Amino acid sequence: MKIWALIVAVGVSAAVAFTLLQSRRNVVSVPVEKSVFSEEGLKMKNVQYRQNDAGAGAKWVLDAKEVRFSQDRDRVSFVNFILKVDRQDRPSLKLRGDEGEYSKDSGLLHLWGNLEGWSADGYRILTDHVVFDEKNRNLSNDRPVKIFGPYFLVEGRGLSVDLQKERFEVLSQVMAIVRKEPPI
């Protein structure tokens, strides 16, 4: 199902956060005068972070109004973000949200606040919070979620996505509409 690619975009944002913590070879565009070191760590405003992973056939760009790295570099948080992912073999993806926080120690990425993801081929996901578990390659939430595309709409509460098995479930209060043809 093509919606799978959209849900993977949320998982990709975990890779973005991980890479922000680990790598120094990628391009970060940020005005120097707007970077601040403090006891809390490093804070940067209006950051654009790019990676071109030719081996994986993907490139992505994270734009964030603000990014903070903890002093011990265990945590990175960002606000007002848009993640754009272009992959060779699949439609491009975008994910927008209010806040994100990744902990290197736990391997958990939390994204919240008006999360909206959409793919170039017309699929969308809406929710207000998701947790990506890097170790188990699982994405989940216990909040309302809406997933839709040209031929279907699924709404409910709770989401579980197994990225290894490429399987997703809406866990409760499920309402689904399946169409034979896309609406005009």
C-alpha positions in Angstrom: 0.0 0.0 0.0 1.4 3.4 -1.0 0.4 4.9 2.4 3.3 2.9 3.8 5.7 5.3 2.2 4.1 8.2 4.0 4.3 6.4 7.4 7.9 5.6 6.7 8.5 9.4 6.5 7.8 9.6 10.2 10.4 6.9 10.8 12.9 8.8 8.6 12.6 11.8 10.9 14.2 9.6 13.6 17.1 9.0 11.3 17.3 12.8 10.8 17.5 13.4 14.6 20.0 10.6 15.0 22.2 12.0 12.2 22.0 15.5 13.7 23.5 14.0 16.9 26.1 11.8 15.2 27.4 13.3 12.0 29.5 16.3 11.2 29.8 15.8 7.5 26.4 16.9 6.5 25.4 20.5 5.6 23.9 22.6 8.3 22.9 26.1 7.2 22.5 28.5 10.2 23.5 32.1 10.8 26.4 32.1 13.2 25.2 35.0 15.2 22.0 33.1 15.9 23.7 30.2 17.6 24.0 30.3 21.3 26.0 28.1 23.7 24.7 27.9 27.3 24.7 25.5 30.2 21.7 23.8 28.5 23.8 23.1 25.4 23.7 24.6 21.9 20.7 26.4 20.5 20.4 27.4 16.8 17.7 29.3 15.0 16.4 28.9 11.5 18.3 25.8 10.7 18.3 23.9 7.5 20.0 20.5 7.6 20.6 18.4 4.5 21.7 14.9 3.7 22.2 13.2 0.4 22.4 9.5 1.1 23.3 8.1 -2.4 23.7 4.6 -1.1 20.1 4.5 0.2 18.8 6.4 -2.9 17.4 9.2 -0.8 18.1 12.8 0.2 16.3 14.8 2.8 16.1 18.3 4.2 15.0 19.3 7.7 14.0 23.0 8.1 13.4 24.0 11.8 12.8 27.3 13.4 15.0 26.3 16.3 17.2 23.3 17.2 18.7 22.6 20.6 21.4 20.1 21.4 21.9 19.1 25.0 25.3 19.7 26.5 26.0 16.0 26.6 24.8 15.6 23.0 22.3 12.9 24.2 19.2 14.9 23.2 18.3 17.1 20.2 15.0 18.9 20.1 13.5 21.0 17.3 10.5 23.3 16.9 8.3 24.2 13.9 9.9 21.7 11.5 9.3 20.5 8.0 11.1 17.4 6.8 11.3 16.8 3.0 12.4 13.4 1.7 13.1 12.6 -1.9 13.8 8.9 -2.8 14.7 7.5 -6.2 12.1 4.7 -6.3 9.2 6.3 -4.4 7.1 9.5 -4.4 8.6 12.4 -2.4 7.3 12.9 1.2 6.9 15.8 3.6 6.2 15.8 7.3 5.4 19.0 9.3 5.0 19.4 13.0 5.4 21.7 16.0 8.0 19.9 18.1 10.4 16.9 18.1 12.8 15.5 20.6 15.2 12.6 20.1 17.2 10.9 22.9 20.3 9.0 21.8 20.2 7.1 25.1 16.7 5.7 24.8 16.6 5.7 21.0 13.1 7.3 21.1 12.0 10.1 18.9 8.8 12.0 20.0 7.1 14.2 17.5 4.0 16.2 18.4 1.8 19.2 17.7 -0.3 19.3 14.5 1.7 16.5 12.7 0.8 16.3 9.1 2.5 14.1 6.6 1.8 13.9 2.9 3.2 12.2 -0.2 3.5 13.4 -3.8 1.0 10.8 -4.9 -1.8 12.0 -2.7 -1.6 10.2 0.7 -1.8 12.0 4.0 -1.6 11.2 7.7 -2.8 13.6 10.5 -2.2 13.1 14.3 -0.9 15.1 17.2 1.8 12.8 18.6 3.9 9.8 17.6 6.8 7.9 19.2 9.4 6.2 17.0 11.4 3.5 18.7 14.7 3.3 16.8 15.8 -0.1 18.3 12.5 -1.9 17.6 11.8 0.0 14.4 8.3 0.7 15.6 6.1 3.8 15.4 3.2 4.3 17.7 0.7 6.6 19.4 -2.4 6.4 21.5 -4.0 9.5 20.0 -6.5 10.2 17.3 -5.1 9.5 13.8 -6.5 10.0 10.3 -4.9 8.3 7.3 -6.3 8.9 3.8 -5.6 8.7 0.1 -7.5 8.8 -3.2 -9.4 5.6 -2.5 -9.8 5.4 1.3 -10.1 7.1 4.7 -9.2 5.5 8.0 -9.8 7.3 11.3 -9.4 6.0 14.8 -7.4 6.1 18.0 -3.9 4.7 18.4 -1.4 3.7 15.7 1.1 0.9 15.6 3.5 0.6 12.7 6.0 -2.2 12.4 8.6 -0.8 9.9 10.3 -4.2 9.6 7.1 -6.0 8.5 5.7 -3.0 6.7 2.5 -3.3 8.6 0.3 -0.6 10.2 -2.8 -0.8 12.4 -5.2 1.7 13.7 -5.9 0.3 17.2 -9.4 1.4 18.3 -12.5 3.4 17.4 -11.8 2.6 13.8 -13.9 4.1 11.0 -12.9 3.3 7.4 -14.3 4.3 4.0 -13.1 2.6 0.9 -14.0 4.0 -2.5 -13.9 2.3 -5.9 -12.9 5.5 -7.5 -11.3 8.7 -6.2 -13.8 11.5 -5.4 -14.1 14.2 -8.1 
